[in-house]
């Protein structure tokens, strides 16, 4: 009887010991899994690491000279496009330019259809509240574009109240039209607004001053158009997802490229050197 009791006690002790070991092993495994999960979460929180891992920086743009436009070979070039290529090179990834509906730029970012909006984007309240933005890197303004033959009739905003304007949807130009109480129709791209004026479908348009300098007047596709009054002054920035570490990375890149003269060289290529903001 004593032997049986002693055997039962020993068996119970062994079971307890094994249960303890199993519990300890589970705890260690759980801790290890938690650490790995934390590491994965940390990587997922970094847009820079996310872009490096997938190997491509996807840039949301519109056809907008001199910022982003295609050359005769169909390649995207421009002040912003060339800067973007430099940043992608330093990231060690390829770059892909995707034309987007400008009015949906924030949605495109949040859905990860694109990684960054880099297209002469004005730092409006809507943009800075919805995106993680870089420092300003170019100065700009919204300017009125009219047929050159009619420009003398419209010297100020009051004289333009009865005109029909074409503006890009979701742009600073659209906001300027609204702020000044002008009659306007929203188009998909700034380049579309110039076609509207050229065709006489709209009396005037409001576009970026830098675009006007590159796209209208003698030697361009719109030699009969001119720009007149400026409705505001503004600055361009680059937009990333809210909370993204990519904005800080691009800021560091802009500073480096400004200091070594790359920014100025690219700016002179596209005639925007006077608009460059020191980094």
N, C-alpha and C positions, 0 to 999 in steps of 0.2 A: 504493500500500500504506500509506504514512504517513497519507494522508488518511483511509483507512478506519479505521486504528487510532485516530487523533485523534477521529473521529466516534464510535467505540465508547466511548471514555473519556468524552466529553461526555454521551453518552446515559446511561451508568452514573451519572454525577454528578447528572444531572437526576432520575433515578429515586430516588436516595438522598435528594435534597433534598425531593422530593414525599412520600416515606415519612416523613421527619422532620416535615414540616408536618402530615401526617395524624395522626401520633402525638401531636403537640402539641395539635392540635384535639381529639382524643379525650380527652386529659388534661384540657383545659379544660372540655369537656362533662361529663366524669365528675365533676370538682370541683364544677361548677355543680349537677349532679344530686344530689351528696352533700349540698351545702348546703341544697338544697330539701327533700331527704329529712329532714335534721336538723330543719329548721323544722317540717315536718309532724309528725315524731315528738314534738317539743316540745309542739305544740298538742294532740296526742293524749294526752299525759301530763297535761294540765291538764283536770280535770273542769269547772272554771269556764268555760273556753273551749269545751269540748264542749257544755255546757248552753246557752251563749250562741248557739253555732252552730245547734243544733237548735231553739232558741227556746222550750223548755219545761222547767220544773223538775218532775220527776215525784216525788211524795212518797208513800212507802209508809206506810199507816196501818191501824188497825182502828177500828171504831165504839166510841169511848171518850170519853164525856163526863167532865170538861169540856175534854178536850184536842182531840179531833176527833169531831164528830158532825154530823148533818144537821138543818137547820132545817125549818120547815114547807114551804118552797119547794124542798126537796131539795138545798140548797146546803150544802157543808161549812163549818162554823164551829167555834169553840172556841179556847182559848188558843194551842195549837200551830198550828192552821189559820190563825188571824189573823196570827201572827208569820211563818209561812211565806209568806203573801201579801205581807207587807212586804218580805221578802228577795227574792222573785221580782220584785217591782216594781223594786227597786234593781238587780237583775241585768239588767233590761230584757227579761224573758221572761214567758210565761204560766206558770200553775201548774196542775198536774193531780194530783188526789188519787186514789190507787189502793188499794183494800182488798186486803190481803195476808193470807196465813196466817202468823200471827206466828212460828210455829215455823220458817218458811222465810225469815225476813227477811234473813239473811246471804246465802243463795243468790240471792234476788231482787236484792240489791245487786250481787253479783259478775256476774250475768248481764246487768246493765244494764236489767233490767225496770223498775227504779226508780233514782232518783239519790240518794235520802236516806231514812232512816227517822226520822220526826219525829212521835212518837206517845206522849209520856210514857214514854220508854224508860229503864229503870233501867240505870245503869252497872255492870253485873255484869262479872266477870272474862271471861266468854265474849264479851261484847259488846266490851269494850275490847281484847281480844286479836285479834278478828276484823274490827273496823271502825276507821276513823279517826274518833274521836269529838270533839265539841266540849267546851268547858268545861261543868260542871254549871250549870244555870240554874233548877232548881226542886228543893225538898226534898220527900221523900215517905216513905211507910212502907207495909208490907204489913199489912193489918188483917183480922180475922176478922169475917165477916158471918153473922148468925143471925136467926131470927125473934125479934122483940122480946119476945114472951111467954115465951121460953125462955132469954133472955140471962142471967138471974140464976143459972142453974144452972151456968154456965161462966165462971168467973172467971180461970182460968189455963190454960196449955197442957196440964197433966196431966189436967185434967177433960175435955179434948176428945179424948183418945186413942182413944175408941171411936166417935167421930163419922165420918161419911162426908163428905168435902170435894169440892167442885168447884173446879177451878183452870184458868187459861188455859195451854194448852200452850206451853212455851218461855218462860214468864214468870217474873218474880221471885216471884210467888205460888206457882208450882209448885215453885221452888227452896226456898221457905220451908217448904212442906208436907213436902218430902223431908228437909230439915235437921232438922225437928222430929218425924220419924217418924210422920207422919199418914197415914191412909188417904185416897187421893184418886183422882179421875177427871179426866182432862185434857179440856178443851173447846176449841173453836176461838177463842172470844173471852171477855173478862171479862164482858161483858153476858150471855153464855150461862150463866155460873155463877150469876148472880142469878136467872135464870129457873128454874134447877134447884132452888134453895133455895125460891123462891116456890111451886113445884109440889110440893115435898116429896120430890123425887127424890134430893136430897142434903140432908144435915143442915145444912151450912154451906159457905161459900166463903171464899176468900182473894183479896182484890182490893186495888188501890191505894187508899190513904187518900183521895187527892184525888178519885178516882172515887166512893168511898163517900159523900163529902160532897155530891156533886152528884146521885147516883142513888138513894139510899135515904132513908127517913124521911118525915116529914110533908111533904106537898106534892109528892111525887115519884110515879113509877110503882110504887114498892115501899114504901108507907107502913108496912107491917107488919114490915119488916126493919130491923135496927140493926147498927152495927159495935161491936165490943168491944175486945179486946186488940190491941196492935200487936206484930208479931213481929220487927220490925227497924226500922232507919232507913236511908234510901237517898237517892240523888240521881238526877235525870233528866239525860240528855244526848241529843244528836242524832248519828246515825250516818251516816257516808259510807263509800265504798269505801276499803279499806286503802291508805294512801299518798296519798289524794285531797287536793288543795288546797282543796276546797270547805269542809272543816271549819274551816280557818283563816279563810276568807272569812266564814262564818257567825259565828264568834267575834267578828270585827270588827263585823259587823252587830248582834249582840246587845249589844255594848258601846255602840255608837252609839244603839241604840233604848232601852237602859237609861238612858243619860245624858240623853236628851231627854224622858224620861218616858213614852214609848210603851209600854214593857213593863208599867209599873205600871198604866197606863190599861186595857190589855187584860186584865191580871190581875184588876182590880177588876170588869170586865164579867162574868168567869166565877167570881168568888169565890175566887181562889187567891192573892190578894195577900200573904198571910202566908207563903206557901211560896217566894216569889221569892228567888233568890240574887243578891247584888250582882255585877255584872260589872266 
